[in-house]
Amino acid sequence: MKIRDILAASSVATILAAAALLVPARTIAQLAVIDGSNLAQNVLQAARMLEQINNQIQSLQNQATMLQNQGRNLTSLNVSSLGAITSDLQQIGNLMNQAQGISFGVQSLEEAFNQQYPQSYGSGTTFPQLFADARTRWENAHSAIQQTLMVQSQITQTVQSDAGKLATLVNASQGAVGGLQAQQASNQLLALSIKQQLQIQTLLAAQGRAEALRDAKSAEAELEGQAALSTFLGSSNAYTAQ
């Protein structure tokens, strides 16, 4: 330390000492006395209060985060393919309901089948009656084939549109911000899968109907031939050898 600094410090100390001597004794007695232990206790208590406040702030932040997550979990998916799926199935159902001759209704089917595909013909059956019945059975088979082709065509169109629905739903599922959106996307994907299965079942039903009517037509043709022969032999037009 430089000599000048030492002298300055000594001067300050001398001035302070002199000022202390000039202060009355009563004034000195009235000066506040700082309790070190009490001060330390107060500081410790303040630190604890500050820690509690920080804990409360953290708790509030956690609750806010939880509410935000709950809000995201309750956010509904803004994509819905239910209307398109239902519309496709309705169109296919309308095609199936257009079945002519032998329909898919159990009661009407049984009655129409017994009438148009009899197990036997009476001896008095006429040729016009046999021809009319054969014509009806041909129309049934033709209508069934046409209906099957229409159902196949409709399903082919929906399969092409299903590819777009599938891509949309997969993207929505991958981009879901919460549990509700993910669940809704999964439900729609499941509905799309069920719809495709129903389409396959419907097509199989249409194909099965066409094949059944074709086989029934073939079986009935043999019976019809026997009835025609019986009618011919029993008529006056039968050939008689001379």
C-alpha positions as CSV (number, residue, x, y, z in Angstrom):
1,M,0.0,0.0,0.0
2,K,1.3,3.5,-0.8
3,I,2.3,5.9,2.0
4,R,-0.3,8.4,0.8
5,D,-3.1,5.8,1.2
6,I,-1.9,4.9,4.7
7,L,-1.9,8.5,5.7
8,A,-5.4,9.0,4.3
9,A,-6.8,6.0,6.1
10,S,-5.2,7.1,9.4
11,S,-6.8,10.5,9.0
12,V,-10.2,9.0,8.5
13,A,-9.8,6.8,11.5
14,T,-8.7,9.8,13.6
15,I,-11.8,11.8,12.5
16,L,-14.1,9.0,13.3
17,A,-12.6,8.5,16.7
18,A,-12.9,12.1,17.5
19,A,-16.5,12.2,16.4
20,A,-17.3,9.3,18.7
21,L,-15.8,11.1,21.6
22,L,-18.0,14.1,20.8
23,V,-21.3,12.0,20.9
24,P,-22.9,12.1,24.3
25,A,-23.1,8.9,26.3
26,R,-26.9,8.9,26.4
27,T,-27.1,9.0,22.6
28,I,-24.7,6.0,22.3
29,A,-26.9,4.1,24.7
30,Q,-30.0,4.8,22.5
31,L,-28.4,3.2,19.3
32,A,-30.1,0.0,18.1
33,V,-28.1,-3.2,18.8
34,I,-28.3,-5.8,15.9
35,D,-28.9,-9.4,17.1
36,G,-26.9,-11.7,14.7
37,S,-28.8,-14.9,15.6
38,N,-32.2,-13.2,15.2
39,L,-31.1,-11.8,11.8
40,A,-30.0,-15.3,10.7
41,Q,-33.3,-16.8,11.8
42,N,-35.2,-14.2,9.8
43,V,-33.2,-14.8,6.7
44,L,-33.7,-18.5,7.0
45,Q,-37.5,-18.0,7.4
46,A,-37.6,-15.8,4.4
47,A,-35.7,-18.4,2.3
48,R,-38.2,-21.1,3.4
49,M,-41.2,-18.9,2.4
50,L,-39.5,-18.2,-1.0
51,E,-39.1,-21.9,-1.5
52,Q,-42.8,-22.5,-0.7
53,I,-43.8,-19.8,-3.2
54,N,-41.6,-21.4,-5.8
55,N,-43.2,-24.8,-5.1
56,Q,-46.7,-23.3,-5.5
57,I,-45.7,-21.7,-8.8
58,Q,-44.4,-25.0,-10.0
59,S,-47.6,-26.7,-8.9
60,L,-49.7,-24.1,-10.8
61,Q,-47.5,-24.6,-13.9
62,N,-48.0,-28.4,-13.7
63,Q,-51.8,-27.9,-13.4
64,A,-51.8,-25.6,-16.4
65,T,-49.8,-28.2,-18.4
66,M,-52.2,-30.9,-17.3
67,L,-55.2,-28.8,-18.4
68,Q,-53.6,-28.1,-21.8
69,N,-53.0,-31.9,-22.3
70,Q,-56.6,-32.6,-21.3
71,G,-57.8,-30.0,-23.7
72,R,-55.8,-31.6,-26.5
73,N,-57.1,-35.1,-25.5
74,L,-60.6,-33.8,-25.8
75,T,-60.1,-32.1,-29.2
76,S,-62.3,-33.7,-31.7
77,L,-61.0,-34.9,-35.1
78,N,-61.9,-32.5,-37.9
79,V,-62.1,-35.3,-40.5
80,S,-65.1,-37.6,-40.9
81,S,-65.6,-40.3,-43.5
82,L,-68.8,-41.7,-42.0
83,G,-71.0,-39.9,-44.5
84,A,-69.1,-41.2,-47.5
85,I,-69.0,-44.8,-46.1
86,T,-72.7,-44.8,-45.4
87,S,-73.5,-43.4,-48.8
88,D,-71.4,-46.1,-50.6
89,L,-73.2,-48.9,-48.7
90,Q,-76.6,-47.4,-49.4
91,Q,-75.9,-47.3,-53.1
92,I,-74.8,-50.9,-53.1
93,G,-77.9,-51.8,-51.0
94,N,-80.2,-50.0,-53.5
95,L,-78.7,-52.2,-56.3
96,M,-79.3,-55.3,-54.3
97,N,-82.9,-54.2,-53.6
98,Q,-83.5,-53.9,-57.4
99,A,-83.3,-57.7,-57.7
100,Q,-86.1,-58.8,-60.1
101,G,-88.0,-62.1,-60.2
102,I,-86.3,-63.9,-57.3
103,S,-85.5,-61.3,-54.7
104,F,-83.5,-61.6,-51.5
105,G,-86.5,-61.6,-49.2
106,V,-87.0,-65.0,-47.6
107,Q,-90.8,-65.1,-47.8
108,S,-91.2,-63.6,-51.3
109,L,-88.2,-65.7,-52.5
110,E,-89.8,-69.0,-51.4
111,E,-93.2,-68.2,-53.0
112,A,-91.7,-67.0,-56.3
113,F,-89.3,-69.9,-56.5
114,N,-91.9,-72.5,-56.0
115,Q,-94.1,-70.8,-58.6
116,Q,-91.4,-70.2,-61.3
117,Y,-89.4,-73.4,-60.7
118,P,-92.0,-76.2,-60.0
119,Q,-90.8,-79.6,-59.1
120,S,-93.1,-81.2,-61.7
121,Y,-95.5,-80.4,-64.5
122,G,-99.0,-81.9,-64.9
123,S,-99.9,-83.9,-67.9
124,G,-102.2,-81.1,-69.1
125,T,-99.5,-78.5,-69.3
126,T,-99.6,-76.7,-72.6
127,F,-96.7,-75.6,-74.8
128,P,-97.4,-71.9,-74.3
129,Q,-97.2,-72.4,-70.6
130,L,-93.9,-74.2,-70.8
131,F,-92.6,-71.5,-73.1
132,A,-93.7,-68.7,-70.7
133,D,-92.1,-70.5,-67.7
134,A,-88.9,-70.9,-69.6
135,R,-88.9,-67.3,-70.6
136,T,-89.4,-66.2,-67.0
137,R,-86.5,-68.4,-65.8
138,W,-84.2,-67.0,-68.5
139,E,-85.2,-63.4,-67.5
140,N,-84.4,-64.3,-63.9
141,A,-80.9,-65.6,-64.8
142,H,-80.3,-62.6,-67.1
143,S,-81.4,-60.1,-64.4
144,A,-79.2,-61.8,-61.8
145,I,-76.1,-61.6,-64.0
146,Q,-76.8,-58.0,-64.8
147,Q,-77.3,-57.1,-61.1
148,T,-74.0,-58.9,-60.2
149,L,-72.1,-56.8,-62.8
150,M,-73.7,-53.6,-61.5
151,V,-72.7,-54.5,-58.0
152,Q,-69.2,-55.3,-59.1
153,S,-69.0,-51.9,-60.9
154,Q,-70.2,-50.0,-57.9
155,I,-67.8,-51.7,-55.6
156,T,-64.9,-51.0,-58.0
157,Q,-65.8,-47.3,-57.9
158,T,-65.9,-47.3,-54.1
159,V,-62.6,-49.1,-53.8
160,Q,-60.9,-46.3,-55.7
161,S,-62.5,-43.7,-53.4
162,D,-61.6,-45.8,-50.4
163,A,-57.9,-45.3,-51.2
164,G,-58.3,-41.6,-50.7
165,K,-60.3,-42.1,-47.5
166,L,-57.6,-44.4,-46.2
167,A,-54.8,-41.9,-46.8
168,T,-56.8,-39.1,-45.2
169,L,-57.6,-41.2,-42.1
170,V,-54.0,-42.5,-41.7
171,N,-52.6,-38.9,-41.9
172,A,-55.2,-37.7,-39.4
173,S,-54.3,-40.6,-37.0
174,Q,-50.5,-39.8,-37.3
175,G,-51.1,-36.1,-36.8
176,A,-53.5,-36.5,-33.8
177,V,-52.8,-34.1,-31.0
178,G,-54.7,-36.0,-28.3
179,G,-56.2,-39.3,-27.4
180,L,-59.7,-38.4,-28.6
181,Q,-58.5,-37.6,-32.1
182,A,-56.4,-40.8,-32.3
183,Q,-59.4,-42.9,-31.1
184,Q,-61.8,-41.2,-33.6
185,A,-59.3,-41.8,-36.5
186,S,-59.0,-45.5,-35.4
187,N,-62.7,-45.9,-35.3
188,Q,-63.1,-44.5,-38.8
189,L,-60.4,-46.8,-40.1
190,L,-62.2,-49.7,-38.5
191,A,-65.5,-48.6,-40.1
192,L,-63.8,-48.4,-43.5
193,S,-62.5,-51.9,-43.0
194,I,-66.0,-53.2,-42.1
195,K,-67.5,-51.4,-45.0
196,Q,-65.1,-53.2,-47.4
197,Q,-66.0,-56.5,-45.8
198,L,-69.7,-55.8,-46.3
199,Q,-69.0,-55.0,-49.9
200,I,-67.3,-58.3,-50.4
201,Q,-70.2,-60.2,-48.7
202,T,-72.7,-58.3,-50.8
203,L,-70.9,-59.2,-54.0
204,L,-70.7,-62.8,-53.0
205,A,-74.4,-62.8,-52.3
206,A,-75.1,-61.4,-55.8
207,Q,-72.8,-63.9,-57.4
208,G,-74.3,-66.7,-55.4
209,R,-77.8,-65.7,-56.5
210,A,-76.8,-65.6,-60.2
211,E,-75.2,-69.0,-60.0
212,A,-78.1,-70.5,-58.1
213,L,-80.6,-69.2,-60.7
214,R,-78.5,-70.4,-63.5
215,D,-78.3,-73.9,-62.0
216,A,-82.0,-73.9,-61.3
217,K,-82.7,-72.9,-64.9
218,S,-80.6,-75.8,-66.1
219,A,-82.3,-78.2,-63.8
220,E,-85.7,-76.9,-64.8
221,A,-84.9,-77.2,-68.5
222,E,-84.6,-80.9,-68.1
223,L,-87.9,-81.2,-66.3
224,E,-89.5,-78.9,-68.9
225,G,-88.2,-81.1,-71.7
226,Q,-89.8,-84.1,-70.1
227,A,-93.1,-82.2,-69.7
228,A,-93.0,-81.1,-73.3
229,L,-92.3,-84.6,-74.5
230,S,-95.2,-85.9,-72.4
231,T,-97.5,-83.2,-73.8
232,F,-96.4,-84.0,-77.4
233,L,-97.0,-87.7,-77.0
234,G,-100.3,-87.2,-75.4
235,S,-101.6,-84.8,-78.1
236,S,-103.2,-85.6,-81.4
237,N,-100.1,-84.4,-83.1
238,A,-98.0,-87.3,-82.0
239,Y,-96.6,-89.3,-84.8
240,T,-98.2,-92.7,-85.3
241,A,-96.4,-95.3,-87.5
242,Q,-98.5,-96.7,-90.4
